[in-house]
Amino acid sequence: MKRTTVKLPEDLDARLRQEAARRRTTIAEVTREALEAHLGPGEHRRLIAAKAGRSGRTDISERIEEILLREVGP
């Protein structure tokens, strides 16, 4: 894992420390989770609009696992 230094305003630092204490975890773990939530998972695409529009296909619900595996990967 790589170490990174980040400068935070005092109020944000206090909220971060409070959240880590509430969860009984480390500041680093809360920070990693927040960054992952904001930036999305590594090299995988996010399905922002999984049901946008109509494809004209009637077998989508039957093939959803195959489609997701192809689009998102394991």
C-alpha positions, 0 to 999 in steps of 0.5 A: 500500500502507498502512503499519501499525506493530505492536508485537511481543514480542522473541522473535516479532520475532526469529523474524520477522526470522530467517524473512525472512532465511532466505527472503531476503525482507523482514519486510513480505513475511513479515508480509503472507503470515502475515496473509493465511494467518490472515485468508484472501484479500480478499473471497473466501470460503474453502471450509472444507468442500468435501466436507461432506455429500451433495448427491444430485447425480451431476455435481459432479465434472464441474461443479466448475470452474463451481461454484467459479467461481460460489462463489469467483469468478475 
